[in-house]
Amino acid sequence: MAKRTSSESSGGSGHKGASDELVGWSTLAIGFAISTLLLWKNGGWKVFHAPTGMSVMEFNLFNICMLLAVPFTWILIVLRREVSDFGFTPGNARGAVILSLIVGVAYIPVLALFSGQRAFQDYYTRVLMDDRVLIGVGWAKGQLSGGQIDYGRFVQHELVMCMYMLAWEWFFRGYLLFGLRKIMPTWAAAIVQVIPFFILHLGKPPAEFWSSLAGGLLLAPIAIRYKSFLPCFLMHYFISLGNDIAVLYFHFR
């Protein structure tokens, strides 16, 4: 498949601002720079305390800033292009919501299978403890147990996670995917965007780490089909929310 022309990229209405070539190559350069920075900053994070001393909240906010605010600023101020050129548009919003709900429901058995496993429990229980969603957790029989849920903190945590997932999906299935299509075939852009997405899952439970590769590849054609990263964001967030709920359920079961 050939790269998108200017008219294809902007719905045939043309565009103002930087050329497609500058857009594409700058997307590649900035995407590499941000991904490398996050790999260094996030890398080796052991949930409770990162090497840089970030808490879960600081970790989330730093990622939101780098993945959402920096590309937005570059596109609007330097490139003088519309963010809709990069998939930041409702697209087929109704279809996106319906598809996301279907996938979210279909994913429930997967959450039931994995969220109770030791690797997920150890990882995500500590995340929720660090963000003070879970308080008073003790140690018994070689694992974390007991405690109680602060529901106010849970709502706050999930609101931040919603923005976190929006930033991640916008960066990979929006900014990178649509930006790289200016200079390369769609299949190549899909592969390039999934590489840093996959690598940045280092430190997550093994099942989640390896599934991120397949997930990142499968989400790319969905973004292209709906001309928006919105369905990818909704699916990713519904799964994230479901995982947190499932982890809490298995923790107290």
C-alpha positions in Angstrom: 0.0 0.0 0.0 1.4 3.4 -1.0 1.8 6.3 1.4 -1.1 8.7 1.7 -1.2 11.8 -0.4 -2.1 15.2 1.0 -5.6 15.0 -0.3 -6.1 11.5 1.1 -4.7 12.5 4.5 -7.0 15.6 4.9 -10.1 14.2 3.3 -9.5 15.8 0.0 -9.8 19.4 1.3 -6.1 20.2 1.2 -4.1 21.6 4.1 -2.2 24.6 5.4 1.1 24.4 7.3 4.1 22.1 6.9 4.4 19.6 4.0 3.6 16.0 4.4 7.3 15.1 4.1 8.2 17.4 7.0 5.2 16.1 9.0 6.2 12.5 8.5 9.9 12.8 9.2 9.4 15.1 12.2 6.9 12.6 13.5 9.5 9.8 13.2 12.2 12.0 15.0 9.9 13.2 17.8 8.3 9.8 18.2 11.8 8.3 18.7 12.9 11.0 21.1 9.8 10.8 23.3 9.8 7.0 23.3 13.5 6.9 24.2 13.0 9.4 27.0 10.1 7.4 28.4 12.1 4.2 28.2 14.8 5.8 30.3 12.4 7.5 32.7 10.0 4.6 33.0 12.4 1.7 32.5 12.9 -0.7 35.3 10.0 0.8 37.2 9.1 -1.8 39.9 5.7 -0.3 40.7 6.3 0.7 44.2 9.2 3.0 43.5 10.8 3.9 40.2 14.5 4.4 39.9 13.7 8.1 39.5 11.6 8.1 42.7 8.3 8.7 40.9 5.0 7.7 42.5 2.3 6.2 40.5 0.6 9.6 40.1 3.8 11.3 39.1 4.5 8.5 36.6 1.0 8.9 35.1 1.2 12.7 34.8 4.7 12.7 33.3 3.6 10.2 30.6 0.4 12.2 29.9 2.5 15.4 29.5 5.1 13.7 27.1 2.6 11.7 25.1 -0.2 14.2 24.8 1.0 17.7 25.4 4.3 17.6 23.5 2.9 16.3 20.2 -0.1 18.6 20.4 2.2 21.6 20.8 4.4 20.6 18.0 1.5 20.0 15.6 -0.3 23.2 16.3 2.5 25.7 16.8 5.4 24.4 14.7 3.8 22.3 11.9 0.6 24.5 11.9 -1.5 21.4 11.0 -4.8 20.3 12.4 -4.7 17.5 15.0 -7.5 15.8 13.0 -4.8 15.0 10.4 -3.4 12.7 13.1 -6.6 10.9 14.1 -7.6 13.3 16.9 -11.2 13.5 15.7 -14.4 11.7 16.7 -14.5 9.9 13.4 -17.3 7.4 13.5 -17.9 8.0 17.2 -21.0 5.8 17.4 -19.4 2.9 15.8 -16.3 3.4 17.9 -18.3 3.3 21.2 -20.2 0.2 20.1 -17.1 -1.7 19.0 -15.3 -0.7 22.2 -18.2 -2.0 24.4 -18.3 -5.3 22.5 -14.6 -5.8 22.9 -14.7 -4.8 26.5 -17.4 -7.3 27.3 -15.7 -10.0 25.2 -12.5 -9.4 27.2 -14.1 -10.2 30.6 -13.1 -13.9 30.4 -9.5 -12.9 29.7 -9.5 -10.6 32.8 -11.0 -13.4 34.8 -8.2 -15.7 33.6 -5.2 -13.4 34.2 -6.2 -10.8 36.9 -6.1 -13.4 39.6 -2.7 -14.7 38.7 0.2 -14.0 41.1 2.1 -11.7 38.6 -0.9 -9.5 38.0 -1.9 -9.4 41.7 1.7 -8.5 42.8 2.0 -5.8 40.2 -1.4 -4.1 40.3 -2.0 -4.5 44.0 1.2 -2.5 44.6 0.1 0.1 42.0 -3.2 0.6 43.8 -1.4 0.7 47.2 1.1 3.3 45.9 -1.8 5.5 44.7 -3.6 5.0 48.1 -6.5 3.2 46.5 -5.8 0.2 48.7 -4.8 1.0 52.3 -3.9 -1.1 55.3 -2.7 -4.0 53.2 -0.7 -6.6 55.1 1.5 -9.6 54.2 0.3 -13.1 54.8 1.3 -16.5 53.4 3.9 -14.9 51.1 1.5 -12.4 49.4 -0.3 -9.1 50.0 -3.7 -9.5 51.6 -6.4 -7.6 53.4 -6.8 -3.9 53.7 -9.6 -1.8 52.4 -10.6 0.3 49.4 -10.7 4.1 49.4 -13.4 4.6 46.9 -12.7 8.3 46.5 -9.1 7.6 45.6 -10.3 4.8 43.3 -12.4 7.3 41.3 -9.5 9.7 41.2 -7.1 7.0 40.1 -9.4 5.9 37.3 -9.9 9.5 36.1 -6.1 9.9 35.8 -5.8 6.5 34.1 -8.5 7.6 31.6 -6.3 10.5 30.7 -3.2 8.3 30.7 -4.8 5.8 28.3 -6.0 8.7 26.1 -2.4 10.0 25.9 -1.0 6.6 25.1 -3.5 5.8 22.4 -3.3 9.2 20.9 0.5 9.0 20.7 0.7 5.6 19.2 -2.5 5.0 17.2 -3.0 8.7 16.5 0.2 10.9 16.3 2.6 8.2 15.2 0.4 6.1 13.0 -1.2 8.9 11.1 1.9 11.0 11.0 4.1 8.2 9.7 1.6 7.4 6.9 2.7 10.7 5.3 6.0 9.1 4.4 5.5 5.3 4.4 2.9 2.7 3.6 0.2 2.1 6.2 1.6 -1.4 7.0 5.0 0.0 7.7 3.6 2.8 9.9 1.7 0.2 11.9 4.9 -1.8 12.5 7.0 1.3 13.4 4.4 2.6 15.9 4.0 -0.8 17.7 7.8 -1.2 18.4 8.1 1.5 21.1 4.6 0.6 22.4 5.8 -2.9 22.9 9.2 -2.0 24.4 7.6 0.5 26.9 5.6 -2.4 28.4 8.8 -3.7 29.9 8.3 -4.4 33.6 4.6 -5.3 33.2 3.5 -8.9 33.9 4.8 -11.2 31.2 1.3 -12.0 29.7 0.6 -8.3 29.4 4.0 -7.5 28.0 3.8 -10.0 25.2 0.1 -9.4 24.4 0.9 -5.7 23.9 2.7 -6.5 20.7 -0.3 -8.2 19.2 -2.7 -5.6 20.7 -0.7 -2.7 19.2 -0.8 -4.3 15.8 -4.5 -5.1 15.9 -5.4 -1.6 17.1 -3.7 0.1 14.1 -6.1 -1.0 11.4 -9.0 -0.1 13.7 -7.7 3.4 14.0 -7.3 3.6 10.2 -10.8 2.1 9.6 -12.5 4.6 11.9 -10.1 7.5 10.9 -9.6 8.1 14.6 -7.7 6.8 17.6 -10.9 7.1 19.7 -12.0 3.4 19.5 -8.4 2.3 20.5 -8.5 4.6 23.5 -12.0 3.4 24.6 -11.0 -0.3 24.2 -7.7 0.2 26.1 -9.4 2.1 28.9 -12.3 -0.3 29.3 -9.8 -3.1 29.6 -7.6 -1.2 32.1 -10.7 -0.3 34.2 -11.9 -3.9 34.1 -8.4 -5.1 35.1 -8.3 -2.9 38.2 -11.8 -4.0 39.2 -10.8 -7.7 38.7 -7.5 -7.3 40.6 -9.4 -5.9 43.5 -12.0 -8.6 43.3 -9.4 -11.4 43.4 -7.4 -9.6 46.1 -10.4 -9.7 48.5 -11.9 -13.0 47.3 
